[in-house]
């Protein structure tokens, strides 16, 4: 699949009314997150849900040519745990088409103060209504730690639930203003995914970082109405609690990059090279490095040029 990239992106007058205001952009800059107006119609959100059910039942419009070593990819034999499936925008045409709605990219561009927005990653998420399921609890982390091979500090994530999403369902929770914190240390452990680290260690790290910055940890569970989207900065700490409702929490975590993002070589203290899943999939630049503007996997969502 090659997504045709448009030379011009346009919005209707109604869509322009949904863009963040200047005050909203300032809020995002101060707090590190922003809850949008209704960007998706009920019909679009319902299509996301029905397409996700077809996906779980085995439908694929295409599959990745190779499976990267750290790919999150739930399959039925994994059981009734929290499901994560990366590259959903690539493997399912219906979901990919809805996610590429120009309005979503335009909102992200306003918040990131960028001329262009591209896909970076997308993960289909299903949190089962099993309160005691340990995988349902997502510990505190920020996404930039896992994107150490990216040069940009303006990357952001759009969290898109398929229904009204509140604390009972284990909605995403922001640590307000934490994107502006300085870290207490820069070590190899920060580039490890939260699944590879002890949860209690991550809770301690959050509290230590807050004390180091002379602030308190202010946790804000974001109540997201159907069709609305919560955006957060790549350095905003976030997590989520268990789903204690009687229905599954369904969502897509849609990671976005500004047009200036590029691959960089990043190595641990022992010299080992850090790799992201893209690095075995995307085309190569003239210098032979992974091309994070590859339209096959990382299509352009918005351009104001």
KADADA-V262043 format. One record per residue. RES is the residue in three letters. NEAR is the number of other C-alpha atoms within 10 Angstrom. Layout:
RES:NEAR ; RES:NEAR
//
This chain:
UNK:11 ; UNK:10 ; UNK:15 ; UNK:10 ; UNK:13 ; UNK:11 ; UNK:9 ; UNK:9 ; UNK:15 ; UNK:14 ; UNK:13 ; UNK:8 ; UNK:8 ; UNK:8 ; UNK:16 ; UNK:13 ; UNK:11 ; UNK:16 ; UNK:22 ; UNK:22 ; UNK:13 ; UNK:10 ; UNK:9 ; UNK:17 ; UNK:20 ; UNK:14 ; UNK:16 ; UNK:19 ; UNK:18 ; UNK:14 ; UNK:19 ; UNK:25 ; UNK:28 ; UNK:22 ; UNK:19 ; UNK:21 ; UNK:17 ; UNK:15 ; UNK:20 ; UNK:20 ; UNK:12 ; UNK:14 ; UNK:10 ; UNK:16 ; UNK:22 ; UNK:16 ; UNK:16 ; UNK:24 ; UNK:18 ; UNK:14 ; UNK:17 ; UNK:23 ; UNK:12 ; UNK:12 ; UNK:18 ; UNK:15 ; UNK:11 ; UNK:10 ; UNK:13 ; UNK:14 ; UNK:11 ; UNK:11 ; UNK:12 ; UNK:11 ; UNK:8 ; UNK:8 ; UNK:13 ; UNK:15 ; UNK:10 ; UNK:11 ; UNK:14 ; UNK:16 ; UNK:15 ; UNK:19 ; UNK:13 ; UNK:11 ; UNK:6 ; UNK:10 ; UNK:9 ; UNK:15 ; UNK:17 ; UNK:23 ; UNK:22 ; UNK:20 ; UNK:19 ; UNK:21 ; UNK:23 ; UNK:25 ; UNK:24 ; UNK:25 ; UNK:20 ; UNK:19 ; UNK:16 ; UNK:18 ; UNK:23 ; UNK:17 ; UNK:13 ; UNK:16 ; UNK:23 ; UNK:17 ; UNK:15 ; UNK:19 ; UNK:22 ; UNK:22 ; UNK:24 ; UNK:27 ; UNK:26 ; UNK:30 ; UNK:27 ; UNK:18 ; UNK:27 ; UNK:23 ; UNK:14 ; UNK:19 ; UNK:16 ; UNK:21 ; UNK:31 ; UNK:28 ; UNK:26 ; UNK:23 ; UNK:20 ; UNK:24 ; UNK:20 ; UNK:25 ; UNK:22 ; UNK:21 ; UNK:25 ; UNK:23 ; UNK:22 ; UNK:19 ; UNK:18 ; UNK:11 ; UNK:16 ; UNK:12 ; UNK:17 ; UNK:23 ; UNK:18 ; UNK:19 ; UNK:21 ; UNK:22 ; UNK:22 ; UNK:22 ; UNK:21 ; UNK:22 ; UNK:17 ; UNK:18 ; UNK:20 ; UNK:19 ; UNK:22 ; UNK:19 ; UNK:15 ; UNK:18 ; UNK:16 ; UNK:20 ; UNK:27 ; UNK:27 ; UNK:24 ; UNK:25 ; UNK:21 ; UNK:27 ; UNK:27 ; UNK:23 ; UNK:18 ; UNK:15 ; UNK:22 ; UNK:18 ; UNK:19 ; UNK:16 ; UNK:24 ; UNK:26 ; UNK:24 ; UNK:21 ; UNK:21 ; UNK:25 ; UNK:23 ; UNK:19 ; UNK:22 ; UNK:27 ; UNK:20 ; UNK:15 ; UNK:16 ; UNK:11 ; UNK:13 ; UNK:13 ; UNK:10 ; UNK:8 ; UNK:9 ; UNK:12 ; UNK:13 ; UNK:17 ; UNK:18 ; UNK:12 ; UNK:14 ; UNK:20 ; UNK:10 ; UNK:9 ; UNK:13 ; UNK:10 ; UNK:16 ; UNK:11 ; UNK:12 ; UNK:16 ; UNK:13 ; UNK:12 ; UNK:17 ; UNK:19 ; UNK:14 ; UNK:15 ; UNK:19 ; UNK:19 ; UNK:13 ; UNK:13 ; UNK:15 ; UNK:10 ; UNK:13 ; UNK:13 ; UNK:18 ; UNK:13 ; UNK:15 ; UNK:13 ; UNK:19 ; UNK:18 ; UNK:19 ; UNK:24 ; UNK:19 ; UNK:19 ; UNK:21 ; UNK:24 ; UNK:22 ; UNK:21 ; UNK:24 ; UNK:28 ; UNK:28 ; UNK:24 ; UNK:21 ; UNK:24 ; UNK:25 ; UNK:21 ; UNK:18 ; UNK:18 ; UNK:20 ; UNK:24 ; UNK:25 ; UNK:19 ; UNK:16 ; UNK:12 ; UNK:12 ; UNK:17 ; UNK:26 ; UNK:21 ; UNK:23 ; UNK:24 ; UNK:19 ; UNK:22 ; UNK:20 ; UNK:27 ; UNK:30 ; UNK:28 ; UNK:22 ; UNK:18 ; UNK:20 ; UNK:16 ; UNK:20 ; UNK:14 ; UNK:13 ; UNK:16 ; UNK:14 ; UNK:12 ; UNK:9 ; UNK:7 ; UNK:8 ; UNK:9 ; UNK:11 ; UNK:17 ; UNK:18 ; UNK:18 ; UNK:16 ; UNK:20 ; UNK:17 ; UNK:15 ; UNK:18 ; UNK:18 ; UNK:18 ; UNK:15 ; UNK:13 ; UNK:8 ; UNK:7 ; UNK:8 ; UNK:15 ; UNK:22 ; UNK:20 ; UNK:25 ; UNK:24 ; UNK:20 ; UNK:18 ; UNK:15 ; UNK:24 ; UNK:24 ; UNK:21 ; UNK:26 ; UNK:26 ; UNK:30 ; UNK:22 ; UNK:13 ; UNK:8
//
